[in-house]
Amino acid sequence: MTADPARVAQAWKLLADLGVTLADLQRSAQPPRPAFDAYLPQVLAAAGPGALRAYRSYWQRMATTWAGIPIDAVTAGDIQALRQRVTDRARVRRNSRNGRHAGELLVAAARAFYNQAIADGLIQAADSPAHRVAKPRRLPSTRRALTPDELTDINAVARTTGNDTILDALLLRLHTETACRRGGALGLRLQDLDAERGLLLLREKGGTVRWQPISLELAANLRRHAAVRGAILPTDSLLRYTNGNALTSRRYDQLWHRIGQHLPWVATHGITAHWLRHTTLTWVERHFGYGVARAYAGHTDTTGPATTTYIRADLQAVAAALAAMTGLPHPLAGPSGDVSGGVLHA
C-alpha cells in the first residue's frame, strides 16, 4: 500500500512542530545501548596483547568514571574532561612531558573502545564521541643513538652485576644486533630460531612478522641458553629465567633500574632497551642507507613518498649490514666491504 503523500507531509510537519528529528526516531526504534562498564568485558576479550598492555588501565578508568552510563550517552566533552584529569595527575618522571603522553593514550584508548562498538554495530561511526576529540600532537622523541663508550659501559654493568648476568648480557646483545622491540624479544619461541643460518623470526607490533639476521655467535648462545633452561617444545619460550620460566617484561624494568643505579646518566635520561634500537638503526642508516635501515627495523610499507616503493632492501642486504656492524661473517651476507667502527665491533 502506497503512503498518501499529503498525510506523510502532515506527519513530518507535526514532528517538526514537536522538535522531533529523523535521528530521534531512529534512536527510539533501537534497543538501549549497553553501559560503558557492562560493555568493557567484550572490548577486553577482542583486544590484542599490545592493545591490552597500552589501554587496559585507561579503559578501566573510563569504566569507573562512566559506570552505568550508556556508551552512546558519553560525550566528547566527557572524554576531554577525563583526558585533562589524566594529564594533570600523570606521574612525574625525569623524562615526563607534563602528562602529554598520558592524555594522548587516553584518547587513543577511547577511540579503540568505540572502534569496537562500531564494529559490533552498536553505534554509527559518525556518532563516536572519541573520534571528535583531538589527540595531543606527539612531540619529537628525546631518544638518540648511544655512543660506543655509553654502550660499552651499559654492557659492562649488565655483565658484572645482578643475579642473572648471562640472561642480561644475552638480552642486550639480542636487542643491539636485531634492533627488535621488547615485545618481539618476549614473543620468541624455540621454533623461531634458525641457528644454522643465523635467523630469528620476529613478531612485533601491527602483526608484522619477519626473519631477522643475527650473528652465528648469538644464534649459538641463544640455542644453548634455551636448552640449558628447559625449552623443549617448538612453541616453548626461547628466553627464560634460571628456574625455566619464560621471560617477562619485569626483567627489563629490573635490568635498567640496576644499570641506572651504577650509571646515573642512564637513569637521568630514562634509557631503556628501545634506545638500543635507535643506536643500531642510526648506524645502519648512516652506513647502508635508508632502504636497508627500513628493512632492518621491520617497518612495513605505508603511505608516504613514492620513492619508498623502489628502495626496499632484501634479507641479504640486512645480513650484510649486520656482518659489517658486528665484524662477524654471516652466511646470507655475501662478499661485502668491512665498515670500521661498527656498533658491536670488537
QUIPEUR-V119303 format. One record per residue. SS is DSSP state (2 for helix, 1 for strand, 0 for the rest). Layout:
ss=SS
ss=SS
//
This chain:
ss=0
ss=0
ss=0
ss=0
ss=2
ss=2
ss=2
ss=2
ss=2
ss=2
ss=2
ss=2
ss=2
ss=2
ss=2
ss=2
ss=2
ss=2
ss=0
ss=0
ss=0
ss=2
ss=2
ss=2
ss=2
ss=2
ss=2
ss=2
ss=2
ss=0
ss=0
ss=0
ss=0
ss=0
ss=1
ss=2
ss=2
ss=2
ss=2
ss=2
ss=2
ss=2
ss=2
ss=2
ss=2
ss=2
ss=0
ss=0
ss=2
ss=2
ss=2
ss=2
ss=2
ss=2
ss=2
ss=2
ss=2
ss=2
ss=2
ss=2
ss=2
ss=2
ss=2
ss=2
ss=2
ss=0
ss=0
ss=0
ss=0
ss=1
ss=0
ss=0
ss=0
ss=0
ss=0
ss=2
ss=2
ss=2
ss=2
ss=2
ss=2
ss=2
ss=2
ss=2
ss=2
ss=2
ss=2
ss=2
ss=0
ss=0
ss=0
ss=0
ss=0
ss=0
ss=0
ss=0
ss=0
ss=0
ss=0
ss=2
ss=2
ss=2
ss=2
ss=2
ss=2
ss=2
ss=2
ss=2
ss=2
ss=2
ss=2
ss=2
ss=2
ss=2
ss=2
ss=2
ss=2
ss=2
ss=2
ss=0
ss=0
ss=0
ss=0
ss=0
ss=2
ss=2
ss=2
ss=0
ss=0
ss=2
ss=2
ss=2
ss=0
ss=0
ss=0
ss=0
ss=0
ss=0
ss=0
ss=0
ss=0
ss=0
ss=0
ss=0
ss=0
ss=0
ss=0
ss=2
ss=2
ss=2
ss=2
ss=2
ss=2
ss=2
ss=2
ss=2
ss=2
ss=2
ss=2
ss=2
ss=0
ss=0
ss=0
ss=0
ss=2
ss=2
ss=2
ss=2
ss=2
ss=2
ss=2
ss=2
ss=2
ss=2
ss=2
ss=2
ss=2
ss=2
ss=0
ss=0
ss=0
ss=2
ss=2
ss=2
ss=2
ss=2
ss=0
ss=0
ss=1
ss=2
ss=2
ss=2
ss=1
ss=1
ss=0
ss=0
ss=0
ss=0
ss=1
ss=1
ss=1
ss=1
ss=1
ss=0
ss=2
ss=2
ss=2
ss=0
ss=1
ss=1
ss=1
ss=1
ss=1
ss=0
ss=0
ss=2
ss=2
ss=2
ss=2
ss=2
ss=2
ss=2
ss=2
ss=2
ss=2
ss=2
ss=2
ss=2
ss=0
ss=0
ss=0
ss=0
ss=0
ss=0
ss=0
ss=0
ss=1
ss=0
ss=0
ss=1
ss=0
ss=0
ss=0
ss=0
ss=0
ss=1
ss=0
ss=0
ss=0
ss=2
ss=2
ss=2
ss=2
ss=2
ss=2
ss=2
ss=2
ss=2
ss=2
ss=2
ss=2
ss=2
ss=0
ss=2
ss=2
ss=2
ss=2
ss=2
ss=2
ss=0
ss=0
ss=0
ss=2
ss=2
ss=2
ss=2
ss=2
ss=2
ss=2
ss=2
ss=2
ss=2
ss=2
ss=2
ss=2
ss=2
ss=2
ss=2
ss=0
ss=2
ss=2
ss=2
ss=2
ss=2
ss=2
ss=2
ss=2
ss=0
ss=0
ss=0
ss=0
ss=0
ss=0
ss=0
ss=0
ss=2
ss=2
ss=2
ss=2
ss=0
ss=0
ss=0
ss=0
ss=0
ss=2
ss=2
ss=2
ss=2
ss=2
ss=2
ss=2
ss=2
ss=2
ss=2
ss=2
ss=2
ss=0
ss=0
ss=0
ss=0
ss=0
ss=0
ss=0
ss=0
ss=0
ss=0
ss=0
ss=0
ss=0
ss=0
ss=0
ss=0
ss=0
ss=0
ss=0
ss=0
//
